[in-house]
Structure formats: C-alpha cells, structure tokens
Amino acid sequence: MSDPIHTRYLTDTADGIAAAADVLASGGLLALPTETVYGLGADARVDRACARIFAAKGRPQFNPLIVHLAGVDQAEQIGMFDATARKLADAFWPGPLTLVVPLRETAGISPLVTAGNPTIGLRVPNHPLARAVLTAFGGPVAAPSANPSGKISPTMAKHVQQGLDGLIEAVIDGGACTVGVESTIVGCVDGRATLLRPGGVSVEDIADVIGYTPEARGDADPISAPGQLSSHYAPDAAVSLNITTPAPDQVWVGFGPDCTDAELNLSPTGDLTEAAANLFQMLRRADEIANGTRRIAFAPVPDTGLGLAINDRLRRAAAPRDQA
C-alpha cells in the first residue's frame, strides 16, 4: 500500500484556482465542485493519472469516466457530434448534461477513460469554480464523483475529505452543490438519443428539445456510461423505499408536507428540485443516525421530472450490495 498523501485544502481564490490547475497539470488528483456533485479530476490524457482515480475510489475499471471541459469547442475536438448531440449541447451546456458520442481517433484520451468503448462521455459544467479551474488547466479532465466507489456522492468539500483524505492531492471548496444529483447522460451515437442515466436535466426537457422522449437503456445492455451499476450510492445501513409507515428500527426520510413524523425530509414542501439538492446529504445524515443499529426508509417520491433521477439513485442505494 502506498504512503498517505497530504491532501491540500484549496479555496475559491485566484491562488486556489492556480494551485488546482497545477495539481491537474502535474498528474495529480483534484476534487472540484460542479453544480451536481464534487468530481475527482485528473488529466484525461494521462494513463497514470486516470489509473489513480480508479485506485483512490476503489472503482471497477469497466466503469467509464466522464470528461469535463471548459467549452463546446474543446468537446468537439474529442467527440463527434451529430445533429441531435448539437441540439442538446446548445440547449443544456453549460449544465448538468453528459453526452455520450463517438470518440475521435485523434482525441488523445487515455483508454482508461472510455473503458474500451468507442464512445466517450463529455460534459461542460456550469459551476463557476469548475469552469475557472477547467479554463486555467486548459485540457480535458476525467472526473467521476469524488467518493469511494459505490458510496454516497459528495455535495460538499467536507464529504470529499471524509472519504478520500490522504488519497488525493487536493480538494478545492466551492460550497454546496446546487443540483445535488449527477448529470443526466444521453447517448447520441446512431442518430437517436438514448437515456443512459437520469439526472439533473429532466427527460421532459430533453424531449422538448429533440422532439421525442429518448428510449431508456436496458438493464442487460453493456455499461457505456457511469452510474449504471445495479448497486451504487450505498450507505452502511440497509435502505427500503416507498415506505409510508416506517418500522421502529427505521430512520424515516420523508418527502412533502404529509411526512410530519419523519426524522428527516428531502423537501417539506414537496419540491423535487430541493429534494434532489438534499438527497445525498440526507442519505449521509440518515446513515449517521442509523449508526449501525437501524435501517433507513424513504417515503415515496414522484417518478416525474427530477423525481426520476432521485428514484434512480434511491433504487441503486437500496440494491443488494453483492451487485456492486
């Protein structure tokens, strides 16, 4: 086992941004905020740097990584965009949407990023600090969520430190993430859009742009994008879903004004945007309350809009752990 690394804490200042870019340029690992969750970034062109992402997270190497970029021009140098991909990029970038497109042979991306697939996931985030760091670095940054693989995604810098301190070079603090669930992933490969993972952009909004609802990926289809493992986002405590009357040994996480007895509530007003932003932080808090002696129960969440992404994450958190 390698010696622990001194993980630096960087702030949202000119010096902090410059230091963060230097970490990436030197082949180091940097945790940085996006509007969705904190990502664990490395230079997507450097095999050793990308391999360290997998080592730090304990991540299966068949699970590909999303590449984050400062702008659309950089993205088009790496992936090939058809008309559908261009429409979606124009509508939702910068923002919480990842597009999986064919990889250009001249892209120079480490094969560890694509996990051997002929496609690549690209995203232009909308967090001002992420954009500042990406611009200062000037290259593609591979960045899955900055947490141990399969565990709860981080929405604050302290969550990163709890899971990865001593394993990465630095974390730069941009405050709490505003969206709180990962990006929506849409495949644009054969002229049709495919929903690979629900997330921060709703399926309804995507359909408004392209004129149809993208077909969802089948459970038996090969893994072509992050977040497709059956068990993911798992706390230590067992998780049950759609619970309206919790058992005494369950920490009940409610949704909406009717859950007055819930110990925690994703959104007391029933606002799905608020619930998405609170999801991972509430999951962490529920696990702390459970403290190894109780289980976690979530109240029903509507399966529309951002609720689709929330329920996707909750199902993965509740899945049998032997599927991770």
N, C-alpha and C positions, 0 to 999 in steps of 0.2 A: 504493500500500500504506500502511495506517495505521501510525502510530508504535507501537513496542512498549509494552506496558503493564507497569508494575511489579506483578508477581504477589506478593501478600502470602501469607505462611505463617501460618496460624492454628492455635492449639492447642485441645484439648478442655478449655476452662475457661469460666467464665461470661462473661468478657470476649470470648473467642474466639467463643462462640455468638452473643453480641450483635452482634459485628462481622460475622459471617457473615450474620445476618438483615438487617443494614443493607446489605450488598452486594446481596442479592436485592431489597430494597425500593427501591434506587436504580437498578435496571435493569441491574446488573452480573452477571457470570458467576462462579459459585461452584462449585468441585469439592468434593463432600462424600461421605463413605463411606456405603455401605449394606452389608447383610450379604452382598450378591452381589458387586458391583464398585463402584468410585467412579463417581459420576454427575456430569455437568456441568450444573448447575442454573441456571435463570433463571425469572423470574416468568412463568408460563404465560399470563397475561392481557395481556402487553405485547408487541406485534408486534416492536418493535425489539430487545428483549432476546432473544426467541426467534430472530430472524434472526441475531443474533450467535452463537448456538450453532452454526448451520449454517456460518457463516463461520469460526469458530475450529476446527471439526472438519474443514472441507472436505467436509461431508456432503451427499449428494444430497437436494434438497428434496422429493422424492417419498417419502422415508422418514419415517414419522411418529414422534412422540416420546411417551414415557410420562410421565404426570403423577403426581407423588408428593405424597402428602397425609399429614397428621398423624393422621387418623382416618376411620372409615367414614362418619360424618355429613357430613364435607366431601365425600367421594367421591359420596354420593348427591345432593348439590346440583349436581353436574356431569354425572353419568351416570344412566341409567335402568336399574335392576337388576330382572331377572326372578327367578323363584324359584330357578333354577339359580345365577345370579350371587350371590344372597344366601347360598345354602348354601356356596358356595366362599369367599366373604368371611368368613363366620362361622367356617369351618374353618381358613383359612390366613392371615388377616390379624390382626395384622401379620406379614409374612413375604414370601418370595421368589416371590410370585404376582402377575401382572398380569392384570386382567380388562378385555377389550375389550367395551364396552357402548355402546348408543346415546347420543349426545351430547344433552344438554338444550339447547334453543334459548336458554334464559336463563343458560347457564353462563358466558358472558363469556370464553371461552377463545380465544386467538389462532388463526386458521385455519391458521397455520404449524404448529401442534402436531399437527393432525389430517391434514395434507397433503391437505385437501379431502375426506376421508372423513366420512360421517355418524356415525361411531363414534369412541370415544376410549379409549385405554389408561390405566387407573388402577391405582395401587399404593399400599399402606400399608406402608412398610418396617419392619423390626424391629431396625434398628441403633439403639442408644440415642442416639448423637450425631446421626444423621439425624433421629430423632424430636424431639430437643431443638431442632435448627435449624428444622425444619418448624413446630413449635409456636411458637417465637419469631417466625417470619416470619408465620404465620397465614394463608397463602394457598397456592394450588396452584403447584407447582414442576415445570416440564418439565425432564427430566433423562435424556438418553441417557448412555452410558458416556463417561467423561472422557478420551478418547484421539482422535488423528486418525482420521478415518473409515476403516474397513476394517482398521485396525491392531489390535494386541493390546490387549484391555481391561485397565485398571489395577486392581490389587488392593491397592496401597499408594500413599500420598501421593507418594512419590518417582517412581512411574511417571507420575503426572499431570504432575509438574514436568518430566519428561523430554520429554513430548510437547506440552505446552500452555503452558509458561513463556513469559511475555511476551504471551500472547494472552487471558488471563483475569485477573479482578481478584484472586481469592484461591482458596486450597485450604485446607480445614480437615482436620487429620490425626486420624483415628480409628483408626489402626493398620491391621493387615492384615485384609482381608475374610475372613470365616469360611466362607462358602459357595463363593465363587470363580468360579461361573458365573452368568450373568444369570438373571433371573426367568423362570419358566415363564409363557407367555402363552396364555390361554384366551379365545376369543371366546364371548360369551353374547348372541346377537342374536335368533335366531328360535326360542327355546325349547329349543335343543340346544347343547351345548358343543362347540366345535371347538378342537383343539390347533393354535395358530398358531406356537408355538416351545417346544420342550422346555427345561427349565431346572431351577431349584433345588427345585421341588416335583415329585415323580415322577408319571408318568401313572398308576401303580398307586394312589397315594394319592388322586389326583383321582377315579379310578373308584370307590374305596371310599366317597367322599362322595356322588357323584351317581348311583351305581348302574349306570354303564356307562362304557366306555372312549371318550373323546372322539375323534371322527374327525379325522385329521390334515389340515391344509391341503394342497391340491395344489400342485405346483411351478408350474403355469401360472396359478394364481389371482392376482388383483391383490394388491399389497403393502398389507396393512392393519395391520401392526404392525412394530416394529423387529426387526432380526436375520433378515430374510427374503431379503436379497440373497444370490446364489449364492456370491460370493466375499467373505469377511469375516474379521476377526481375523488378517490375513495378516502374517507376519514377512517379512523381506527374503529369507531363504533359501527354496528350494523345499521343499515338505512332501510326504512319502509316508506312507501309512497301512497298518496291519496287517502290519508288517514284523517277521518273526521272525529273519531273518538279514541284518543291515544290510551295505551295501557299505562299503568302507574310507573313502569320502569322505562318509559319512553320520554325523551326530550321532544316536545311537540313544537314544530316550526310552522306557524300559521301563514295564511295569506288572506288578506282582506279584513273587513271590519267585523265579521262574524266570529273570528277566532280570538275572542276576548280572553280565553283561558290559556292561550299559547304562551310558552316561556319566551319565545322569540317570534317575530313576524316579519316575513320578507317585505311586505308592504301593508301597513294597517289600512290604507285607503284602497287597496286592490289595484294599484298602479303597476303594470308589468315592467315599465322602464325602471322604476325604483326597485322592484323585486330583482331584476337582472343585475343591477348595480350592487345589490346587497347579497347576492346568492352565495358567493364563495366565502365572504366574511362571516355570514350567518352559519354556513356549514362548519367553518372552523370553530366558531363560538359554541355551536351545539356539541361538537366533539369534545371541547374543553369541559362543558357542563356534564356530559356523559361520563367523562373521567374513568373510562374502562369498566364501569359498573352498570351503565344504562345503554339503551338503544336510541336511535334518532327516528322520528316520524315527521313526515312532511304532509301538510294539508294539500288538497287538490289545487292545482294551478291551471288556469285555462290554457288549452293547447292551441292558441292562436297568437299571431304576431310574435313578440319576443317570448311569449309563453312556450312556443315550440322549442326554442333554444334552451330555456330553463328546464323544461321536462326532459329534453335530451340529456343534459348534464346530470339531472337527478337520477334518471334510469341507469346511467353508467356508474354513478356513485353507489347505487343500490345493487348492482350486478354481483354475482358470485365472484369472489376475489381470485379464484383459480383461473379466470379468463384473462387476467391482466397480462 
